[in-house]
Amino acid sequence: MMSSMSTERTTLLIGDQEWELREAIPGRILPEPQWCDVAKEAALPRGEIAAEQLSSVAQGGPMVLDLGCGNGRFSLLSALARPSLTHVAIDSDSMHLRYLRRRLRQRGIGNVSLFIGDAADLLSRLQANCASEIHVYHPQPWHEPGLAHRRLFDASFQLASHRALIAQGTLCVQTDSKPYANYLRGTLAFMFELRELKEDEPWPDGLGKPRGRRELVAREEGLTIWRCVCTKRTMSDEEAAEIAAKLPRPDFQSDRKASPLRKRKANRGEKIRG
């Protein structure tokens, strides 16, 4: 078995399997003749966005959205297991999308479309009732004073998520920030039925975990990860808008506290990931 270090930090290639922080990256690298073409990440279309503008593959049916996809662990996991579904992955970091595109090509996965841009912008302009699932894993909590306005899950984002989902569609979210989890628990319940998952409870979709690099880092640091499946409540657009208008802003205090592992590494002068 040949092994080499990838140019991506903390990633190891052993034979046809990539590893990240001691966890296998979904899928195995195929022989090069079996690689597929995957379009480069694109900018979001202008104006109102129709579902067909986001997919380069005519799969039909509602989409699976991976918002803030990072290096794409969830998109790989889901697209491999559910090749008949159309997936859309978006991130603001082009480097993450380049890693994901390479992995999609090497695994022969052709049902994921890549976009560079802002997740909130996408949802705010996306046509209604076109997504069966929205996945958001470890949204940036923005610990720094004065940056709370940049947090993703404000009232407008929650309203846009509700609007984009089909009936009984799901919003899957997780975070290792306790203040963020408390805010989400207290606000999402008005437009969604919440099912909070216990630490060892599997995701209902059966796809497993981990679902992102930040999850691996948080687990390594011994942080508690809050996970929740939010199912769209039935209500009119007007009712949803009235609820959103009354939701508090995500301006909670989020002073970052070092985990026990971070403290030990800091004391030893070691480099800290994440």
The 8 nearest C-alpha neighbors of each residue, nearest first, counted from 0:
[[1, 14, 2, 13, 15, 12, 3, 16],
 [2, 0, 14, 13, 3, 12, 15, 16],
 [1, 3, 13, 12, 14, 0, 4, 11],
 [2, 4, 12, 11, 5, 13, 1, 14],
 [3, 5, 11, 12, 10, 6, 2, 7],
 [6, 4, 7, 10, 11, 12, 3, 8],
 [5, 7, 8, 4, 10, 9, 11, 3],
 [8, 6, 5, 10, 9, 98, 4, 11],
 [7, 9, 10, 6, 5, 4, 19, 11],
 [10, 8, 19, 20, 7, 11, 5, 4],
 [11, 9, 19, 18, 5, 8, 7, 4],
 [10, 12, 4, 18, 17, 5, 3, 19],
 [13, 11, 17, 3, 2, 16, 4, 18],
 [14, 12, 2, 16, 1, 15, 17, 11],
 [13, 15, 1, 0, 16, 2, 12, 17],
 [14, 16, 28, 27, 13, 17, 12, 29],
 [17, 15, 27, 13, 14, 12, 28, 18],
 [18, 16, 12, 24, 11, 23, 13, 15],
 [19, 17, 23, 11, 22, 24, 10, 21],
 [18, 20, 10, 22, 21, 9, 23, 11],
 [19, 21, 22, 9, 18, 215, 10, 216],
 [22, 20, 19, 18, 23, 11, 10, 215],
 [23, 21, 19, 18, 20, 24, 215, 209],
 [24, 22, 18, 17, 25, 19, 21, 16],
 [23, 25, 18, 17, 22, 26, 19, 72],
 [26, 24, 76, 75, 23, 72, 27, 79],
 [27, 25, 106, 24, 28, 79, 75, 16],
 [26, 28, 16, 15, 106, 29, 25, 17],
 [27, 29, 15, 106, 105, 16, 26, 30],
 [28, 30, 106, 105, 33, 31, 27, 34],
 [31, 29, 32, 33, 28, 34, 105, 15],
 [30, 32, 33, 34, 29, 105, 28, 35],
 [31, 33, 34, 30, 29, 35, 105, 107],
 [34, 32, 31, 30, 29, 107, 35, 105],
 [35, 33, 107, 105, 104, 31, 32, 106],
 [36, 34, 107, 104, 37, 33, 109, 108],
 [35, 37, 104, 38, 34, 109, 107, 108],
 [38, 36, 104, 109, 35, 39, 100, 103],
 [37, 39, 40, 36, 112, 113, 100, 55],
 [40, 38, 41, 37, 113, 100, 97, 114],
 [39, 41, 113, 114, 115, 38, 96, 42],
 [42, 40, 114, 115, 39, 43, 113, 38],
 [41, 43, 115, 114, 44, 116, 40, 113],
 [42, 44, 41, 114, 45, 116, 115, 121],
 [45, 43, 42, 48, 46, 52, 47, 53],
 [44, 46, 43, 47, 48, 124, 42, 121],
 [47, 45, 48, 44, 124, 125, 43, 49],
 [46, 48, 124, 125, 49, 45, 126, 44],
 [47, 49, 125, 124, 126, 46, 44, 50],
 [50, 48, 126, 52, 51, 125, 47, 53],
 [49, 51, 52, 53, 129, 48, 126, 54],
 [50, 52, 53, 49, 54, 55, 57, 48],
 [53, 51, 50, 49, 54, 48, 44, 55],
 [54, 52, 51, 50, 55, 112, 87, 49],
 [53, 55, 56, 51, 112, 52, 57, 85],
 [54, 56, 112, 57, 53, 52, 51, 38],
 [57, 55, 54, 58, 110, 85, 109, 112],
 [58, 56, 59, 55, 54, 51, 85, 110],
 [57, 59, 56, 85, 84, 83, 60, 110],
 [60, 58, 57, 61, 85, 84, 62, 56],
 [59, 61, 62, 58, 84, 85, 129, 130],
 [62, 60, 130, 129, 131, 59, 63, 85],
 [63, 61, 130, 85, 86, 131, 64, 129],
 [62, 64, 86, 132, 130, 131, 133, 85],
 [65, 63, 133, 87, 86, 66, 134, 88],
 [64, 66, 88, 134, 68, 87, 133, 135],
 [67, 65, 68, 89, 135, 118, 64, 134],
 [68, 66, 90, 69, 89, 65, 118, 135],
 [67, 69, 71, 66, 65, 90, 88, 89],
 [70, 68, 71, 95, 67, 90, 96, 211],
 [71, 69, 95, 99, 98, 72, 68, 96],
 [72, 70, 68, 74, 69, 99, 73, 75],
 [71, 73, 75, 211, 74, 210, 70, 76],
 [72, 74, 210, 76, 75, 71, 77, 211],
 [75, 73, 71, 77, 76, 72, 78, 65],
 [76, 74, 72, 78, 73, 77, 25, 79],
 [75, 77, 73, 25, 74, 79, 78, 72],
 [76, 78, 80, 74, 79, 75, 81, 73],
 [79, 77, 81, 75, 82, 80, 74, 76],
 [78, 80, 77, 76, 81, 82, 75, 108],
 [79, 81, 77, 78, 82, 76, 206, 75],
 [82, 80, 78, 83, 79, 84, 77, 76],
 [83, 81, 78, 84, 79, 80, 110, 85],
 [82, 84, 81, 58, 85, 110, 78, 59],
 [85, 83, 82, 81, 86, 58, 62, 110],
 [84, 86, 62, 110, 58, 63, 111, 83],
 [87, 85, 111, 63, 62, 64, 110, 112],
 [86, 88, 112, 64, 111, 113, 65, 63],
 [89, 87, 65, 113, 68, 64, 66, 112],
 [88, 90, 114, 66, 115, 67, 68, 113],
 [91, 89, 67, 115, 92, 68, 116, 69],
 [90, 92, 116, 115, 117, 93, 89, 67],
 [93, 91, 94, 90, 95, 96, 115, 69],
 [92, 94, 96, 95, 97, 91, 115, 90],
 [95, 93, 97, 96, 92, 98, 70, 99],
 [96, 94, 70, 98, 69, 93, 97, 92],
 [95, 97, 99, 93, 94, 98, 100, 70],
 [96, 98, 94, 100, 99, 95, 93, 101],
 [99, 97, 101, 95, 96, 100, 70, 102],
 [98, 100, 96, 102, 71, 70, 97, 101],
 [101, 99, 103, 97, 102, 98, 96, 104],
 [102, 100, 104, 98, 99, 103, 105, 97],
 [101, 103, 105, 99, 104, 100, 106, 98],
 [102, 104, 108, 100, 106, 101, 105, 107],
 [105, 103, 35, 34, 101, 107, 102, 106],
 [104, 106, 34, 102, 28, 103, 107, 29],
 [107, 105, 28, 103, 104, 108, 29, 102],
 [106, 108, 35, 34, 104, 105, 103, 109],
 [109, 107, 103, 106, 110, 104, 35, 79],
 [108, 110, 111, 107, 37, 35, 103, 36],
 [109, 111, 85, 108, 86, 56, 82, 78],
 [112, 110, 86, 87, 109, 85, 113, 88],
 [113, 111, 87, 54, 88, 86, 55, 110],
 [114, 112, 40, 88, 89, 87, 41, 111],
 [115, 113, 89, 40, 41, 42, 88, 116],
 [114, 116, 90, 91, 42, 89, 41, 40],
 [117, 115, 91, 90, 114, 42, 89, 118],
 [116, 118, 120, 119, 91, 121, 90, 115],
 [119, 117, 121, 120, 66, 122, 116, 67],
 [118, 120, 122, 121, 117, 156, 123, 151],
 [121, 119, 123, 117, 118, 122, 124, 116],
 [122, 120, 118, 119, 123, 124, 125, 117],
 [123, 121, 125, 119, 124, 120, 159, 118],
 [122, 124, 120, 121, 159, 125, 119, 156],
 [125, 123, 47, 122, 48, 121, 120, 126],
 [126, 124, 48, 122, 123, 121, 47, 49],
 [127, 125, 49, 48, 163, 129, 124, 128],
 [126, 128, 163, 162, 129, 125, 164, 165],
 [127, 129, 165, 163, 164, 130, 162, 126],
 [128, 130, 61, 127, 163, 164, 165, 50],
 [131, 129, 62, 61, 164, 132, 163, 63],
 [130, 132, 168, 61, 165, 164, 62, 63],
 [133, 131, 63, 169, 130, 168, 170, 64],
 [132, 134, 170, 64, 63, 171, 65, 169],
 [133, 135, 171, 65, 170, 64, 172, 66],
 [136, 134, 172, 66, 171, 65, 137, 138],
 [135, 137, 173, 172, 138, 134, 174, 211],
 [138, 136, 174, 173, 139, 135, 213, 175],
 [139, 137, 136, 140, 135, 151, 174, 67],
 [138, 140, 141, 137, 150, 151, 142, 149],
 [141, 139, 142, 150, 138, 179, 176, 253],
 [142, 140, 143, 139, 146, 147, 150, 149],
 [141, 143, 253, 254, 140, 255, 144, 146],
 [142, 144, 141, 146, 145, 254, 147, 253],
 [145, 143, 146, 142, 147, 141, 252, 254],
 [144, 146, 147, 143, 148, 142, 141, 149],
 [147, 145, 148, 144, 149, 143, 141, 142],
 [146, 148, 149, 250, 150, 145, 141, 249],
 [149, 147, 146, 150, 250, 249, 145, 248],
 [150, 148, 147, 146, 151, 141, 139, 140],
 [151, 149, 148, 147, 152, 140, 141, 139],
 [150, 152, 153, 149, 156, 138, 119, 139],
 [153, 151, 156, 150, 157, 154, 249, 183],
 [152, 154, 156, 155, 151, 249, 248, 157],
 [153, 155, 243, 157, 156, 246, 158, 152],
 [156, 154, 158, 157, 153, 159, 243, 152],
 [157, 155, 159, 158, 153, 154, 152, 119],
 [156, 158, 160, 154, 159, 155, 152, 161],
 [157, 159, 155, 161, 156, 160, 154, 243],
 [160, 158, 156, 162, 161, 157, 123, 122],
 [161, 159, 157, 163, 162, 158, 156, 164],
 [162, 160, 158, 159, 164, 163, 231, 157],
 [161, 163, 159, 127, 160, 164, 158, 128],
 [164, 162, 127, 128, 160, 161, 129, 130],
 [165, 163, 130, 128, 168, 161, 162, 131],
 [164, 166, 128, 168, 131, 130, 129, 167],
 [167, 165, 168, 231, 164, 233, 128, 232],
 [168, 166, 231, 230, 165, 169, 232, 164],
 [167, 169, 131, 165, 164, 166, 231, 132],
 [170, 168, 230, 132, 229, 231, 171, 133],
 [169, 171, 133, 229, 132, 134, 228, 230],
 [172, 170, 228, 134, 227, 229, 133, 135],
 [173, 171, 135, 136, 227, 226, 134, 170],
 [172, 174, 226, 136, 225, 137, 227, 224],
 [173, 175, 137, 225, 176, 224, 180, 136],
 [174, 176, 224, 223, 225, 177, 222, 217],
 [177, 175, 179, 174, 178, 180, 140, 224],
 [176, 178, 180, 179, 181, 175, 174, 225],
 [179, 177, 181, 180, 176, 253, 182, 251],
 [178, 180, 182, 176, 177, 181, 183, 140],
 [181, 179, 177, 183, 182, 178, 184, 176],
 [180, 182, 178, 184, 179, 183, 177, 185],
 [181, 183, 179, 185, 180, 184, 186, 178],
 [184, 182, 180, 186, 185, 181, 187, 179],
 [185, 183, 181, 182, 186, 187, 180, 188],
 [184, 186, 182, 183, 181, 187, 188, 189],
 [187, 185, 183, 188, 184, 189, 182, 246],
 [186, 188, 189, 183, 191, 190, 184, 185],
 [187, 189, 191, 186, 190, 192, 193, 185],
 [190, 188, 187, 191, 186, 242, 192, 185],
 [189, 191, 232, 188, 187, 231, 239, 161],
 [192, 190, 231, 232, 188, 230, 229, 187],
 [191, 193, 230, 229, 188, 232, 231, 194],
 [194, 192, 229, 228, 191, 188, 195, 230],
 [193, 195, 228, 227, 229, 196, 192, 230],
 [194, 196, 227, 226, 193, 228, 197, 225],
 [197, 195, 226, 227, 200, 194, 198, 225],
 [196, 198, 200, 199, 195, 226, 225, 201],
 [197, 199, 200, 196, 224, 225, 226, 223],
 [198, 200, 197, 201, 196, 202, 208, 226],
 [199, 201, 197, 198, 196, 202, 203, 195],
 [202, 200, 203, 207, 199, 205, 196, 208],
 [201, 203, 204, 205, 207, 200, 206, 196],
 [204, 202, 205, 201, 206, 228, 200, 207],
 [205, 203, 202, 206, 207, 201, 77, 228],
 [206, 204, 203, 207, 202, 201, 208, 80],
 [207, 205, 204, 77, 202, 76, 208, 80],
 [208, 206, 205, 202, 201, 209, 210, 204],
 [209, 207, 210, 206, 202, 201, 211, 73],
 [208, 210, 211, 214, 207, 215, 212, 72],
 [211, 209, 73, 208, 72, 214, 212, 136],
 [212, 210, 72, 214, 213, 209, 73, 215],
 [211, 213, 215, 214, 216, 210, 72, 70],
 [212, 214, 216, 215, 211, 217, 137, 273],
 [213, 215, 217, 212, 211, 216, 218, 209],
 [216, 214, 212, 218, 213, 217, 219, 209],
 [215, 217, 213, 219, 218, 214, 220, 212],
 [218, 216, 220, 214, 222, 219, 215, 213],
 [217, 219, 221, 215, 220, 216, 222, 214],
 [220, 218, 216, 217, 221, 215, 222, 260],
 [221, 219, 217, 260, 218, 222, 258, 216],
 [220, 222, 218, 219, 217, 223, 258, 260],
 [223, 221, 217, 220, 218, 224, 175, 258],
 [222, 224, 175, 225, 221, 218, 217, 177],
 [223, 225, 175, 174, 222, 226, 173, 198],
 [224, 226, 173, 174, 175, 180, 223, 227],
 [227, 225, 173, 196, 195, 172, 224, 174],
 [226, 228, 195, 172, 194, 196, 171, 229],
 [227, 229, 171, 194, 170, 193, 195, 230],
 [230, 228, 193, 170, 191, 169, 192, 171],
 [231, 229, 169, 192, 191, 167, 168, 232],
 [232, 230, 191, 167, 168, 169, 161, 190],
 [231, 233, 191, 190, 234, 192, 230, 167],
 [234, 232, 231, 166, 235, 167, 190, 191],
 [235, 233, 238, 232, 239, 236, 237, 190],
 [234, 236, 238, 237, 239, 233, 240, 162],
 [235, 237, 239, 238, 240, 234, 162, 241],
 [236, 238, 240, 235, 239, 241, 234, 242],
 [239, 237, 241, 235, 240, 236, 234, 242],
 [238, 240, 236, 242, 237, 241, 243, 235],
 [239, 241, 243, 237, 242, 238, 236, 244],
 [242, 240, 238, 244, 239, 243, 237, 245],
 [243, 241, 239, 240, 245, 244, 238, 246],
 [244, 242, 240, 154, 246, 245, 241, 158],
 [243, 245, 241, 242, 246, 240, 154, 247],
 [244, 246, 243, 242, 247, 241, 154, 240],
 [245, 247, 243, 244, 154, 248, 186, 242],
 [248, 246, 249, 245, 154, 186, 153, 250],
 [247, 249, 250, 153, 246, 154, 251, 148],
 [250, 248, 251, 153, 247, 147, 150, 182],
 [249, 251, 147, 248, 252, 148, 247, 150],
 [252, 250, 249, 253, 178, 182, 179, 147],
 [251, 253, 254, 250, 178, 142, 147, 144],
 [254, 252, 142, 255, 178, 251, 140, 141],
 [255, 253, 142, 252, 256, 143, 144, 178],
 [254, 256, 253, 142, 257, 176, 143, 141],
 [257, 255, 254, 258, 253, 261, 259, 262],
 [256, 258, 261, 262, 255, 259, 260, 220],
 [257, 259, 261, 260, 220, 262, 256, 222],
 [260, 258, 262, 261, 263, 257, 220, 221],
 [261, 259, 220, 263, 258, 262, 264, 221],
 [262, 260, 264, 258, 263, 259, 257, 265],
 [261, 263, 265, 259, 260, 264, 257, 266],
 [264, 262, 266, 260, 265, 261, 259, 267],
 [265, 263, 269, 267, 261, 266, 262, 268],
 [264, 266, 268, 262, 267, 263, 269, 261],
 [265, 267, 263, 264, 268, 262, 269, 261],
 [268, 266, 264, 265, 269, 263, 262, 270],
 [267, 269, 265, 266, 264, 270, 263, 271],
 [270, 268, 264, 267, 265, 271, 266, 263],
 [269, 271, 272, 268, 264, 265, 267, 261],
 [270, 272, 269, 273, 261, 264, 265, 268],
 [273, 271, 270, 216, 261, 9, 213, 220],
 [272, 216, 271, 213, 217, 212, 215, 270]]
